[in-house]
Amino acid sequence: MKDTSARGDRLHVLVTGGAGFVGSHLCAALLAQGHRVTCLDNFFTGKRDNVAALLADPRFTLVEHDVCEPYEADAPLDRLYNLACAASPPRYQADPVHTMMTCVLGVGNMLALAERHGARVLQASTSEVYGDPAEHPQRESYRGNVSCTGPRACYDEGKRAAETLCFDIVRQARLDVRVARIFNTYGPRMQPDDGRVISNLVVQALAGRRLSIYGEGNQTRSFCYVTDLVRGLLALMEVDPAPQGPVNLGNPDEYTIRELAETVLRMTGSASPIAHLPIPKDDPARRRPDISLAARHLGWQPRVGLEEGLCETIAHFRALRDDRSSVEVDGPVRWRQFSGMRQRAGSLE
């Protein structure tokens, strides 16, 4: 690792996918630590609004760029967080070939960039590498149960390939790379048409529409609030020595989708009925992280409980609904989608 002592603890950090939901929170946290941050995003799912408040900071630079194309930084890099990739099923299935290329070609480009600069890398992987797991809860040692040809494979297999690239580079002693397997994350800056279960249920409840649940809603998920995840990402990037493999980051509290829907109804005061839809292909039945590795190596545990996090998330979506000036910024289509939204297949992630 390069010597950054001349600059103290101030680093130049590149965050790809930095205008996305998680990426924008990470950029803000890095700026708060005093670092210079370059945010790369192709705005396929990221939003300029997410980082608008950061643009006044002279240490923050926003660059529109797709990681599938080579990139060269304008100054030496110290850290690279690679979060570039659509993360919800409707978004990554909208262009599955691009999703796969982002996970392979894009990751290859970012690793090459980091190698040129001697930068440390954190690769954002996903709990989807476990597929529909036969092991519960899921430990990092579990090899998964993934369909390599199904509609979710572009993301699931893409992220598995990305991990392979990262650890091959590590075994060749070419880079310091850390891999975070991220479980379901939620919080402010999620988009109304994001397609993931919390955003869908909250948006539907606030709009007075039916809450869509697949099957009886007995599938389980574990929901991590975004500030907890960002703390984990920062800790994983800076821990020394690097863990020898991937690290789960998620909240181990497990809820059925039915329980989540009932909680959303209660907290929003909505009278929306629940509609039961067919279960999507390859949808995991259970999902819960074993975070003992993160607790042991990073000293990391989630702090925000589901209801506390939902309170902030519901407030975020209420503000989006009530802020009519947003209609002029993002156009009326967004709000037609908000008020008439239907949950799409595969959106339990």
Number of C-alpha atoms within 10 A of each C-alpha: 10 10 8 12 9 7 8 8 11 16 19 22 24 25 25 27 29 32 32 32 24 23 26 25 21 25 28 18 16 21 17 10 12 13 18 20 27 22 23 26 26 20 15 15 19 25 20 16 15 20 23 12 10 18 12 10 11 9 14 20 15 18 13 14 16 19 24 20 11 14 15 14 11 7 8 15 24 20 22 24 27 25 24 30 31 24 23 20 22 20 19 22 19 11 12 19 13 19 26 22 18 25 29 21 19 24 26 20 18 25 26 18 18 25 17 13 18 19 23 22 24 24 25 20 30 25 25 26 25 22 24 18 21 15 15 12 15 21 19 19 9 14 14 19 15 20 14 14 9 12 17 24 23 23 30 24 22 26 27 20 17 23 27 13 16 22 19 13 18 16 10 8 10 14 22 22 26 27 27 24 21 22 24 27 22 24 25 21 22 21 23 23 19 20 25 25 24 26 23 24 27 27 28 26 25 21 17 15 20 18 22 22 23 21 15 14 18 15 21 20 25 20 27 25 24 24 21 18 27 20 17 24 24 16 16 24 23 14 13 10 8 15 17 11 15 24 29 25 33 29 27 20 15 18 18 18 23 19 15 22 22 15 16 24 21 12 15 17 11 17 13 15 14 17 13 14 14 10 18 15 11 15 17 22 16 21 27 25 25 18 21 17 17 21 16 10 16 21 13 20 19 20 14 16 13 19 13 11 19 24 14 15 21 22 15 17 22 16 12 18 18 10 11 12 10 16 16 9 9 12 11 13 9 15 18 11 12 21 16 12 19 18 24 16 16 22 22 24 21
